[in-house]
Amino acid sequence: MLTRLNRSLRSRLGHRWLVRPQPHSEQSFPVVGVGASAGGLEAFTELLSHLPIDTVMAFVLIQHLDPNQPSALSEIMARATPMPFSVGADGLAVAPNQVYVIPPNQVMTIAAGALRLRTRHSNEVINRVVDIFFESLAQERGNQAIAIVLSGNGDDGTLGIEAIKAAGGITIAQTAASAQSGSMPHRAIATSQVDFVLAPAEMAQTLAEIGSHPYLNGANLSDIVVTDTAEQDTFTAILNLLRSKTRVDFSQYKPTMLQRRMARRMALHSLESLAKYQRYLQAQPTELEALHQEILINVTSFFRDTEAFEALKTEVFPALLRGRDRHDPIRIWVAGCSTGEEAYSIAICWLEYLADQTFNQPSQIFATDISEAAVETARRGIYREAQIADVAPDRLQRFFVAVEQGYQVNSTVRELWEALTDKVPVNIRGYWLAFKRLGHANGGDPG
């Protein structure tokens, strides 16, 4: 029965839990999305004033703007940079060495090389225009996506930063000392998904340095990492270094995914050969841990696939209990649980299903992951407001409590749930339902 249930669930899940970097032609170029709010315009103009005009990148400013105030952006941009400047328009094609700015009261995304706009809905109380653009940029440009979070209030941009990182892009946040309002960059940095923390002038220098790296300028992965037998040996040697450092054997992971992660790290350090990166790893032990975490990049959220979670309650759980003794405990194992969002989503669906029954089936959910940092986050069960954006209001009220850092999964759910590290739960034969987070188990990438 387990095989049939897993097959049914996989058919509904497909690969929609994965962030897929999109392939691009040789004419493609990096797009830099810049998110800002209070004080962000000053930081953006400083960034532009220090940039060369031939970075072969497009720059898109997504700022929280007052819809009732006239904008002086055209005049400000003209003073800041000689690069051509445009206010975003629906269908406007994006070109390198140009600057684009979101118009007031609009939500802007990017798709098929062009900007897309819609008017903000009146019920969109929380302004998440930065997250929305970053997430579309991750899908559109993949490893050629660069996200920058500048000065601003709130936490807009945190989810988008995670999406860009998961897609293989580059992430940057402004330093607290240089930001007029440090909340947005501080929240972005707190995700642990930011590659560089820099002042605006330093961002310009970094963009100029990494922009010419093959990883960002459209080169094929095979031309960056493993190009010959010698580099294949170097690639294997790096995996051995990782195994010695972390006690994790990545040799069975998909080579293209591993090479893509290595290529991104090489770009961050402006290293254009795998041999140079191997020497860097040997000289900088902290980079080994950074590469380890890169491979284990988390792609997760609450109730990410609504239809799949609904299928649990309407098809999978009923089949699981059909003909089963009401005193026989159910144990659910979630492998590769990451930071816990999907495992908690399964637990919530299970509790909702049981609440509709005339009995209370004894049950327990175990969640495992090889990332100790991810498991520790899962154990706490505390998530930012942006992270619970997809949780329905009735579920939020029933299964979460408000805390200073955001919302915490309540004791009813957490008492059902136990997070482990890399250890398989004992007596695995007694598990009647097992889930594998497809994205995290293969490093967030289908390969």
N, C-alpha and C positions, 0 to 999 in steps of 0.2 A: 504493500500500500504506500509506503514511503516514497518509493521510486515514482509511482504514478502522481502523487501529490507534488513532488518536486518538479516533475516534468510540466504539470499544469501551471505551477507558479512561475517557472522559468519562461514559459511561453507568454505569460502576461508581462513579466518584467522585461524580457528582452535585454537590451543593453541601454535602456533609458536611464539607468543609474550611473552611467559613465559620461564624463566630459570628453568629447572627441575633438581634438584639434583638427581643424579642417585643412586639407591640402591646398597649396597655392601654386600658381604658375611662377615662372622665373621672373616675371615682371612685378611680382608682389613686393610689398615693402612693409616695414613695421608701422603700426598705428599706436600712438601714445595717447591714452585716455587720461585726462587730468581732472580729478574730483576736488571740489573746493566749496567752502561756504564762507563764513565770516573771516575776513582777512586773507582769503585765498587769492583774490585778484591781484593784490600787491605781490604775493609770492609768485604767481604765474608770470607777471610781467618781468620780475627779476629773473626767473628761469629763462624766459624768451630772450631777454637782453644779453644773456651770456652764451646763447646757443649760436653755433655757426649756421649759416643759412642753407647749407647743403648737406644736412644730416640724412637725406633721403628717407625721412620719416614724416608722417602726417601727425598733427597735434590737434586734439579735440578737447576743449575745456567744457566740463560739465559742472556748472556752478548753481547753487541755490539762489535764484533771482526773485526779487519782488515783482509780481506781475503788474502791480499798479504804479511802478516807478519807471521813468524813462531810462534807457541804458546808454551809457557813454562809452561802451566797449570799443566801438570803431575808432574813436579818437585815441583811446588808451593803447589799443593794439598797434596803431600806426606809429606811436612814439616808442613802443617797446621793441619792435622788430621790423625789418624790411620784408619779411616773408608775407606773401599775400594772405589776407584775412577775410573770412566769410562768416556770416551768421548762418547757422544750419537751416537747411530747407529740405523738405521731403523729396527724396530722390536725388539729392545732390551727390555726385560722385566725389569720393575722397581722393586727393592727389598728394604725392610727397612734397615736402618743403612748403606746406601750406598750413594755416591755422584756422580752426573752425570753433565756433562758440554756440552753445545751446541758446535758443531764444527763450524769453520769459514764458512761464506757464505751459511749458512743453515737456514731454518725455521723449528723449532721443535715443535711438539705437542705431546699430550699423549692421547691414546685411547686403551680401553680394556687392561689396565695394561701395555702397552708397548709404547716406544717412537716411533714417526713417524717423518721422515725427508724428506724435499724436498729442492732443490736448490733455492735460492732467485732469483726471476725474475729480469731481467735487468731493467724493468720499475718500480720496487719497489724503488722509490727514497727515500721515508720516511721509516726509519727502525722501524718496529713495531713488532719485534720478541717477545718482552716481552708481549705485549697485546695478540698476537696470542696464545702464550703458556698458559698464564693465563686463557684465555677464554676456551681453550680446557680442562684445568685442572678443571675449574668450572663445565663443563659438565661431566667430567670423575669421579671426586671425591666428588662433592657436598659439604656437611658439613665437609668432611675430606680434603678439599683443604685449603692450607695456602699460602698466597702471601706476599712476602717481596720485597719492593722497596728500593734499596740501591743507593749510590752515582751515579750520571750520568747527562748528559745534555739532554734537551728536555723534552717531556712529555710521552714517551713510558711507558706503565704500568698503565696509568690512567683509560683507558677503562677496562683493565683486572682486576684491583682492584675492580671496580664496579661490574663486572661479578662474581667474587669470593664472594663478600659480598652478592649479590643477591641470590647466590646458597647456602648461609648459612655458607660459609667458614670464615676464620680468616684473617685479613689484618694488615700488619705491615709496617711502613716506618721509614727510618733512620732520626735521628735528624740533624738539620742544623749544629749544632756545631761539630758533628762528621763526617760529609760528606765532602769529598774533593770537590765535585761538587753537589750543593744542588738542582738543577733544577728538576730532576726526583722525588725525595721524596717530594719536595715542591708542585709540581703539584698533586701528589697523595694525599697528605694531604688536598689540596684545594677541593677535591671532597667531603669531609666530610664523606668518607666511610672507613677511616682508623681507626682501633681499638686501635693500640698501636703506639706511636712515641718514638723510643728507639735508643740508641747507640748499635752497634753490640754485645758487651758483654752482655748487658741487654736483647737483643733479645734471646740470647742463654738461659739465665735463665728463661725467660718467656716461651719459647718453652718447656723446661724441665718441667715446672710447669703445663702447660695446656695440655701437650701431653698425660698425664695419665687420663684425664677427660673422662668419659663415652661417652660424645658427640663426641669426636674425635676418640675413639678407637673402634667404630663399634657397640656400644650397641643400642638396639632398643629404639626408642623414648619413648615408654610406660614404659620402665624400668628407665628412667631418670626423667620424670616429674610427671605424674599422675599415681601412682601405686596402690592407694587404695582410699577409701572414704574420709579419712582425707585430702589427697592431692588434691582431687577434690574440697573440701571446700577451701583449700588454693588457688587453681587455681582461683576459683570464687572470692575470696577475693582480689587477685591481679588485676583482671579485674575491681573490684569496686574501687580499688586505682587509676587505670588508668582513670576511668570515672570521679572521683573526681578531679584529677589533670588536665586532658585535655578536659573534657566535651565531650569526644567521647566514645560511647558505643560499645565495641568490642564483646559483648556477641553473636552477630549473625555471627561473623566471624567463619571460620572453625576451630574447636578446635585443630586439628593436626597442622595447620599452626601456631596458637598462641603458642602451646606448643613447637614447633620447635624453634620459635624465643626466647622464654624464656630459653630453654635449651642452646642456643648459648650464651646468656648473662650470664647464670650460668657458662659456661665454661670459659668465659673471666675473671670471678672473682674467679675461682676455687671453686665454690660452688656446692656441689653434691646432695643437697636436695632442694625441692621447698620451704619447710618451712624456710630454711636458706636464700633463695633468697627473700622471703617475708620480713623477718626481715631486710635484706640489703636494700630493697626498702624503708622501713619505716625509716631507719636511713640515707639514702642517697637520698634525693628528686631528685637530678639530674639524678639518674638512672631511675626514672620513665619516664622522658622525653626521655632518651636514648632508653628505651624499646618502648615508643610510636613511635619514629622515626624508630626503627627497624621493627615494624609491617608495617609501611608505606613505606618500602624500595622501591626505584624506579627502575623499569626495563623498559627502554625506549631508543629509538634512532630514528633518521630520516629514514623514508622509510624502516622500518625494514622488512616488507614483501612486496617485489616488486609486486608480483602478486595481492595481495589484493588492493594495492593502484592503480594499473592499472585497476582493476575491478571497482573502483569508477568512473573513467573517461569513461570507455566503457559500463558499465551496470547500475550502481547505479544513477549517476548524470543524464544521459539521461532519465531514468524512472522517476526520481524526477520531471523533468521539462516538461514531456510529457503532453500536454493539459493544462498547467498552464499559467495563465495570465502573460505577460512579465513585468508587473508593480507590481506584487504581490511579496513582499520580501521573500527571503529564509533565514531562520535562522537555524544554525547548532549548536548543543550543544555537546561538548566533555566532558563527565563526567570522573573524575579521570585523569585529564590531566597531572599530575606529573610535570616535569620540562619543558614541552611544545613541545618536539620534534615531537611527533606524531600528536598533534593538529596543529602545524605549517605545517606538511607534508600534512594533509588534506586540509588546507587552500591553500597551493601551488597547489595541484591537482585541487582544485576548480577554482583557477585563471587560470590555464592552460586550463581547460575545457572551461571556459567562453571566453577565448581568441580565441578559435576556432569557436565560435558561431557568428551569425550576429547581436546579441543583447547583452546588458549588464544588466543582471538580478540583481536588488538590493539584497544585501545579507549581512549577518553578522554572525560571528562565536563566540560563547561563550565557554569558557573553565573553568571548576571548579575542585577544589581539596580540601580536608580537610587539607592538609599540607600547612601552610602559607609560609614556606621556599621554598617549591617546586614552589608555585605559583609566588613568588617573582622572582625566576629564570626565569620562563616562561615570566613574564612581561618584564624583561630586554631583553630577546631574544638574549643573547650573549652566544656563544658556542665555546669551544676550537677546535682547528684544528682536533684533533682526533675524536671529536664528530660529525663533519660534513664529516667524511671520506666516508660515503655512499651516499652523495649528489652528483649527476652528475655534471660535470663541467659547463654545460649550465645552470642548475638550480642555481648553486653557483653564477655564474655571474649575473643572472637575479634577484634573490630574496635575495641576501646577500650582505653586505658590509664589507670590512676588517676593523677591529678595533684592538686596541692594545692587547686586551685579546684573539683575535681569529677572529670570524666572527659574525656579528649581522644580524638578520632577518631584511630586509629593511622596509621602511615605508609603501610601497604598501601592504605588507602582514600584518603588525602590525596594520594598520588603519582598516583592515577588522576584526580584532581579538581582543577580550576583555577577559582578565583573571580575574576570580573572586576567592573567597575562597570557603567556604563550602556552599554558598548560591545557591539554585536552581534558575536559571533565571526566572524572572516574566513571567506570561502568558505561562506556559510550553505547553499548548495546541496548541500554534501557531508554535511549532517546528516541522518541517517536516522531520528532520533527526537527530538522536541522536546516539552517539557512546559512548561505555564504554571501557576504557582501561582495558582489562581483567586482566593483570598482576597486576596493581596497585590497582585496586578496591578490590581485595582479598589479598592484602598484598604481591603481587608478587609471589604467590604460589597457585597452584590449590588445595592444601590441602592434 
